[in-house]
Amino acid sequence: MDELHITRDHGATGKTTILRLKGPLRLNNLFTLQDILREVGDCDIVIDVTDCPYIDSAGLGTILSHWTHTQHHQKKFALTGVSQRIGVLLELTHVDKVLPMFKTAEDADKAFTA
């Protein structure tokens, strides 16, 4: 399964956009995510990878690029639902030290509004 499906939800307050990824995030399909991230613009964002079995280096680059974008615009960012496999990638690249991560998108949304 190489297809990436992304659903867009709003957090409890309506100020947070939650993107739920289903399928692997790879070079051949990351443009879908990039397009949606451009559409949502400057807002607090949660990327939920609970149903994303794999992220390659290009996919990770897209996530990091948007995290940097949110930092420059004083917005909040979180990655949620990180599996053991994705967690290993984040640890190997030391990204786990900088990216805000929560167990669920709802946990991240609550933390954004606290």
N, C-alpha and C positions, 0 to 999 in steps of 0.2 A: 504494500500500500504506500505509494509515493504521494498521494494527494494530501494536501493540507486544507482542512476546513477550519474556518475561524468564525465563532459566533461572538457577537458584541452585546454585552449587558451593561447595565448601570448599577452602581452601588446603591446602598440604602438611601443616601442623601441626594443621589442624582449627580453628584460632583465628580464621581470616579467612573472611568470607563474600564470595564473588565473585558479583556479579550481572552477567549477560551480556545486554545489550539487543540485540534484533533488530527493526529497524523504527524509524521516526522517533519521537522523543520530543517530543510536542506537547501543547498545552493539552487537547485532546479525549481524550488517553489517558494523561496523566501520573498519574492517580489509581491506576492499576495499580502504578506504581513506588512511589508514596507508601504504599500498603497493604503492599507487601512490605518496605519500609524500616521500617515500624512493627513488622511481624512479627519481623524479625531483631533488633530492639532495639539494645542497646548492645554493639556488637562492632566489631572492625576490619573495614573494608569496602572492597571494590574494585568500582567500577562500570566495566565493560568496554563501551566503545561502538564496538568494531571493526565490528560489523554494524549500526550505527545511522547512517543516512545524513544525518540532520538533527536538530538540537535547536533548538526555538524559545525565546523568552525565558522562557516559563512553565516549560519543561522545565529550562532553566538555573537558574531560581529554585529548583526542587525539589532539584537537585543541590547548590546552594549552601546551601540550608537544612539538608540532611543533613550537609554538611561542617561547618557551624557546630555542629550537634548533636554530632558526633563530637569536636570540639574541646572542648566543654563537659564531655564525659564522659571526657576523656583517652584517646580511642581514635584509631586510625589510619584514614586515608582516602586513597584514590587513585583517579584517573580514568585509564583505560588505553585504548589503541587509538584515540587521537584522530586522525581524518582531517584532511586539509587544510581541508575545509569547516568542520568543527567547530572546528578550530584558529583559523580566522579569527574566529569568534564569540568565542572565549575571548580572543583578542588585542584585539579591538575593545572588549570590556568590561573589559579588564585583569585578567580572572580568571586568565589564564595565569600571573600573577605570584604568586598565592596558593594555587591548587589544586595539590596534589602530583600529578604526572603521570608515568606510566611507559609504556614501549612496550607491554608485555604485562602481563596479570594475574599471571602467574607471576613476573615481575620485581618487581612491587609486593609480592607475598606474601613473596618472599625478603628484600626490604628491610625489611619489617615485623618479621621474625624475626631480623634481623642485630643 
